Amino acid sequence: MTTAYNQIAGQSVERLAALSDGIFAFAMTLLALDLRVPALEAIHNEHDLWHGLTALSPRLIMYMMSFLTLGIFWVGQQTQLNHLERSNIRLSWIHIVFLFFVTIMPFSTALLAEFTVYRTALLAYWLNILCLGAVLYASWGYATRSGLVKDDIVPEVPAAIKRRIVMAQSSYAFGVLLCVFGTYWSIAFIVLVQLYYALAPRLPK
């Protein structure tokens, strides 16, 4: 009975995509909740307001960085789902694990925003990205091995999907290594990597 249930459960790619869309939207919204306007009692003139907004800029950068991160991973997951003929219970749970790491992103972002100069906070943020990439890579590997992809998929597509994940994760890892010079070097490089993948999708990856 258990085996029969596992054979019929979790087959809807559409439901998996709908769940993913909702969780990504919620996580991306939560990122903005960490942005707060300057305290009213501290603002007495234009200069105070400008100073308060300037002090908020590190959190704005972290928000932008993580919003881009989630956007890139949403595109990556949707690309995989669009090439699936069907799902199964194991692949569904792999994607649920992926979505778990999506929900952690607001926390790792807040941690890095609060402790920007600490390498531990940067490593925690990078670990979040690494887990997202590793699970996404594993999901595609499982889908292709299990025959869940569409029959008419272009032969170059499976390798291109894996190559993009590996290259992106390698770039993130290199960026984290720059923290030996300071965390701001790492953050700047990671933002550049994200802008590249977000704005230049047609360039070779």
C-alpha positions as a Markdown table, in Angstrom:
| # | Residue | x | y | z |
|---|---|---|---|---|
| 1 | Met | 0.0 | 0.0 | 0.0 |
| 2 | Thr | 2.8 | 2.4 | 0.8 |
| 3 | Thr | 4.6 | 1.7 | -2.4 |
| 4 | Ala | 1.4 | 2.2 | -4.4 |
| 5 | Tyr | 0.8 | 5.5 | -2.7 |
| 6 | Asn | 4.4 | 6.7 | -3.4 |
| 7 | Gln | 3.8 | 5.8 | -7.1 |
| 8 | Ile | 0.9 | 8.1 | -7.4 |
| 9 | Ala | 1.8 | 11.0 | -5.0 |
| 10 | Gly | 3.4 | 14.3 | -5.9 |
| 11 | Gln | 3.1 | 14.0 | -9.7 |
| 12 | Ser | 1.7 | 17.5 | -10.5 |
| 13 | Val | 4.4 | 19.8 | -11.7 |
| 14 | Glu | 1.8 | 22.6 | -11.8 |
| 15 | Arg | 1.1 | 22.3 | -8.1 |
| 16 | Leu | 4.8 | 22.2 | -7.3 |
| 17 | Ala | 5.3 | 25.4 | -9.4 |
| 18 | Ala | 2.3 | 27.1 | -7.6 |
| 19 | Leu | 3.7 | 26.3 | -4.2 |
| 20 | Ser | 7.1 | 27.6 | -5.2 |
| 21 | Asp | 5.7 | 30.8 | -6.6 |
| 22 | Gly | 3.9 | 31.5 | -3.3 |
| 23 | Ile | 6.9 | 30.8 | -1.1 |
| 24 | Phe | 9.3 | 32.8 | -3.3 |
| 25 | Ala | 6.8 | 35.7 | -3.2 |
| 26 | Phe | 6.5 | 35.5 | 0.6 |
| 27 | Ala | 10.2 | 35.3 | 1.1 |
| 28 | Met | 10.9 | 38.2 | -1.2 |
| 29 | Thr | 8.3 | 40.3 | 0.7 |
| 30 | Leu | 9.8 | 39.4 | 4.1 |
| 31 | Leu | 13.1 | 40.8 | 2.9 |
| 32 | Ala | 11.5 | 44.3 | 2.8 |
| 33 | Leu | 10.2 | 44.0 | 6.4 |
| 34 | Asp | 13.7 | 44.5 | 7.6 |
| 35 | Leu | 13.7 | 48.0 | 6.1 |
| 36 | Arg | 12.4 | 50.6 | 8.5 |
| 37 | Val | 12.1 | 54.3 | 8.1 |
| 38 | Pro | 14.3 | 56.5 | 10.4 |
| 39 | Ala | 12.8 | 57.1 | 13.9 |
| 40 | Leu | 10.6 | 60.1 | 13.9 |
| 41 | Glu | 12.0 | 61.5 | 17.1 |
| 42 | Ala | 15.5 | 61.5 | 15.6 |
| 43 | Ile | 14.5 | 63.6 | 12.6 |
| 44 | His | 14.3 | 67.4 | 13.0 |
| 45 | Asn | 15.4 | 68.6 | 9.6 |
| 46 | Glu | 16.4 | 67.6 | 6.1 |
| 47 | His | 20.0 | 66.9 | 7.2 |
| 48 | Asp | 18.8 | 64.4 | 9.9 |
| 49 | Leu | 16.6 | 62.7 | 7.4 |
| 50 | Trp | 19.4 | 62.4 | 4.8 |
| 51 | His | 21.7 | 61.1 | 7.5 |
| 52 | Gly | 19.1 | 58.5 | 8.6 |
| 53 | Leu | 18.6 | 57.3 | 5.0 |
| 54 | Thr | 22.3 | 57.1 | 4.5 |
| 55 | Ala | 22.6 | 54.9 | 7.6 |
| 56 | Leu | 20.0 | 52.7 | 6.1 |
| 57 | Ser | 22.0 | 52.1 | 2.9 |
| 58 | Pro | 23.7 | 48.9 | 4.0 |
| 59 | Arg | 20.4 | 47.2 | 4.6 |
| 60 | Leu | 19.1 | 48.5 | 1.2 |
| 61 | Ile | 22.1 | 46.9 | -0.4 |
| 62 | Met | 21.5 | 43.6 | 1.4 |
| 63 | Tyr | 17.8 | 43.8 | 0.4 |
| 64 | Met | 18.7 | 44.3 | -3.3 |
| 65 | Met | 21.4 | 41.5 | -3.1 |
| 66 | Ser | 19.0 | 39.0 | -1.7 |
| 67 | Phe | 16.1 | 40.0 | -3.9 |
| 68 | Leu | 18.3 | 39.4 | -6.9 |
| 69 | Thr | 19.4 | 36.1 | -5.3 |
| 70 | Leu | 15.9 | 34.8 | -4.9 |
| 71 | Gly | 15.0 | 36.1 | -8.4 |
| 72 | Ile | 17.8 | 34.2 | -10.0 |
| 73 | Phe | 16.9 | 31.0 | -8.1 |
| 74 | Trp | 13.3 | 31.4 | -9.0 |
| 75 | Val | 14.2 | 31.6 | -12.7 |
| 76 | Gly | 16.5 | 28.6 | -12.2 |
| 77 | Gln | 13.8 | 26.4 | -10.6 |
| 78 | Gln | 11.1 | 27.5 | -13.1 |
| 79 | Thr | 13.5 | 26.6 | -16.0 |
| 80 | Gln | 13.7 | 23.1 | -14.6 |
| 81 | Leu | 10.0 | 22.7 | -13.9 |
| 82 | Asn | 9.2 | 23.9 | -17.4 |
| 83 | His | 11.2 | 21.0 | -18.8 |
| 84 | Leu | 9.5 | 18.3 | -16.7 |
| 85 | Glu | 6.9 | 16.0 | -18.1 |
| 86 | Arg | 5.8 | 15.0 | -14.6 |
| 87 | Ser | 7.1 | 14.8 | -11.1 |
| 88 | Asn | 7.0 | 12.2 | -8.4 |
| 89 | Ile | 7.1 | 12.1 | -4.6 |
| 90 | Arg | 10.9 | 12.1 | -4.3 |
| 91 | Leu | 11.4 | 15.0 | -6.7 |
| 92 | Ser | 8.6 | 16.9 | -4.9 |
| 93 | Trp | 10.4 | 16.5 | -1.6 |
| 94 | Ile | 13.7 | 17.6 | -3.1 |
| 95 | His | 12.0 | 20.8 | -4.2 |
| 96 | Ile | 10.4 | 21.2 | -0.8 |
| 97 | Val | 13.9 | 21.1 | 0.7 |
| 98 | Phe | 14.9 | 23.7 | -1.8 |
| 99 | Leu | 12.0 | 25.9 | -0.7 |
| 100 | Phe | 13.1 | 25.5 | 2.9 |
| 101 | Phe | 16.4 | 27.2 | 2.0 |
| 102 | Val | 14.4 | 29.9 | 0.2 |
| 103 | Thr | 12.5 | 30.6 | 3.5 |
| 104 | Ile | 15.9 | 30.9 | 5.3 |
| 105 | Met | 17.1 | 33.7 | 3.0 |
| 106 | Pro | 15.3 | 36.6 | 5.0 |
| 107 | Phe | 17.1 | 35.4 | 8.1 |
| 108 | Ser | 20.6 | 35.1 | 6.5 |
| 109 | Thr | 20.0 | 38.5 | 4.9 |
| 110 | Ala | 19.1 | 40.2 | 8.2 |
| 111 | Leu | 22.1 | 38.5 | 9.9 |
| 112 | Leu | 24.5 | 39.9 | 7.2 |
| 113 | Ala | 22.9 | 43.3 | 7.3 |
| 114 | Glu | 23.3 | 43.5 | 11.1 |
| 115 | Phe | 26.8 | 42.1 | 11.2 |
| 116 | Thr | 28.2 | 43.1 | 7.8 |
| 117 | Val | 31.8 | 43.3 | 8.9 |
| 118 | Tyr | 31.8 | 39.8 | 10.4 |
| 119 | Arg | 33.0 | 36.9 | 8.3 |
| 120 | Thr | 30.7 | 34.5 | 10.1 |
| 121 | Ala | 27.7 | 36.4 | 8.9 |
| 122 | Leu | 29.0 | 36.4 | 5.4 |
| 123 | Leu | 29.7 | 32.6 | 5.5 |
| 124 | Ala | 26.2 | 32.0 | 6.8 |
| 125 | Tyr | 24.8 | 33.9 | 3.9 |
| 126 | Trp | 27.0 | 32.1 | 1.4 |
| 127 | Leu | 26.0 | 28.7 | 3.0 |
| 128 | Asn | 22.4 | 29.6 | 2.3 |
| 129 | Ile | 23.2 | 30.3 | -1.4 |
| 130 | Leu | 25.3 | 27.1 | -1.5 |
| 131 | Cys | 22.5 | 24.9 | -0.2 |
| 132 | Leu | 20.1 | 26.5 | -2.7 |
| 133 | Gly | 22.4 | 25.7 | -5.6 |
| 134 | Ala | 23.3 | 22.2 | -4.4 |
| 135 | Val | 19.6 | 21.2 | -4.0 |
| 136 | Leu | 18.7 | 22.7 | -7.3 |
| 137 | Tyr | 21.5 | 20.8 | -9.0 |
| 138 | Ala | 20.5 | 17.6 | -7.2 |
| 139 | Ser | 16.8 | 18.0 | -8.3 |
| 140 | Trp | 17.8 | 18.3 | -12.0 |
| 141 | Gly | 20.1 | 15.3 | -11.7 |
| 142 | Tyr | 17.4 | 13.2 | -10.2 |
| 143 | Ala | 14.8 | 14.4 | -12.7 |
| 144 | Thr | 17.0 | 13.4 | -15.7 |
| 145 | Arg | 18.0 | 10.1 | -14.2 |
| 146 | Ser | 14.4 | 9.2 | -13.4 |
| 147 | Gly | 13.1 | 10.0 | -16.9 |
| 148 | Leu | 10.8 | 12.8 | -15.6 |
| 149 | Val | 11.9 | 15.4 | -18.3 |
| 150 | Lys | 10.0 | 15.9 | -21.5 |
| 151 | Asp | 10.8 | 13.7 | -24.4 |
| 152 | Asp | 11.3 | 16.6 | -26.8 |
| 153 | Ile | 13.9 | 18.4 | -24.7 |
| 154 | Val | 16.8 | 19.7 | -26.7 |
| 155 | Pro | 19.9 | 17.6 | -26.0 |
| 156 | Glu | 22.0 | 20.6 | -25.0 |
| 157 | Val | 19.5 | 21.8 | -22.3 |
| 158 | Pro | 20.4 | 19.3 | -19.5 |
| 159 | Ala | 24.1 | 20.1 | -19.6 |
| 160 | Ala | 23.4 | 23.8 | -19.9 |
| 161 | Ile | 21.2 | 23.8 | -16.8 |
| 162 | Lys | 23.9 | 22.0 | -14.8 |
| 163 | Arg | 26.7 | 24.2 | -16.2 |
| 164 | Arg | 24.9 | 27.4 | -15.2 |
| 165 | Ile | 24.5 | 26.2 | -11.6 |
| 166 | Val | 28.1 | 25.1 | -11.3 |
| 167 | Met | 29.5 | 28.3 | -12.7 |
| 168 | Ala | 27.3 | 30.5 | -10.6 |
| 169 | Gln | 28.2 | 28.6 | -7.4 |
| 170 | Ser | 31.9 | 28.7 | -8.3 |
| 171 | Ser | 31.6 | 32.5 | -8.7 |
| 172 | Tyr | 29.8 | 32.8 | -5.3 |
| 173 | Ala | 32.5 | 30.7 | -3.7 |
| 174 | Phe | 35.3 | 32.9 | -5.2 |
| 175 | Gly | 33.4 | 35.9 | -3.9 |
| 176 | Val | 33.4 | 34.6 | -0.4 |
| 177 | Leu | 37.1 | 33.9 | -0.5 |
| 178 | Leu | 37.6 | 37.7 | -1.0 |
| 179 | Cys | 36.5 | 38.1 | 2.6 |
| 180 | Val | 40.2 | 37.6 | 3.5 |
| 181 | Phe | 40.5 | 41.2 | 2.3 |
| 182 | Gly | 37.2 | 42.3 | 3.9 |
| 183 | Thr | 33.6 | 41.4 | 3.8 |
| 184 | Tyr | 32.7 | 44.4 | 1.6 |
| 185 | Trp | 34.9 | 43.0 | -1.2 |
| 186 | Ser | 32.9 | 39.8 | -1.0 |
| 187 | Ile | 29.6 | 41.6 | -1.0 |
| 188 | Ala | 30.5 | 43.8 | -4.0 |
| 189 | Phe | 31.7 | 40.8 | -6.0 |
| 190 | Ile | 28.5 | 38.8 | -5.2 |
| 191 | Val | 26.4 | 41.7 | -6.3 |
| 192 | Leu | 28.3 | 41.9 | -9.6 |
| 193 | Val | 27.7 | 38.2 | -10.1 |
| 194 | Gln | 24.0 | 38.5 | -9.5 |
| 195 | Leu | 23.7 | 41.5 | -11.9 |
| 196 | Tyr | 25.5 | 39.5 | -14.5 |
| 197 | Tyr | 23.1 | 36.5 | -14.3 |
| 198 | Ala | 20.1 | 38.8 | -14.0 |
| 199 | Leu | 20.9 | 41.2 | -16.8 |
| 200 | Ala | 22.9 | 39.1 | -19.3 |
| 201 | Pro | 21.0 | 35.8 | -19.7 |
| 202 | Arg | 21.9 | 35.5 | -23.4 |
| 203 | Leu | 25.7 | 35.6 | -22.8 |
| 204 | Pro | 27.5 | 32.2 | -22.6 |
| 205 | Lys | 27.3 | 30.7 | -19.1 |
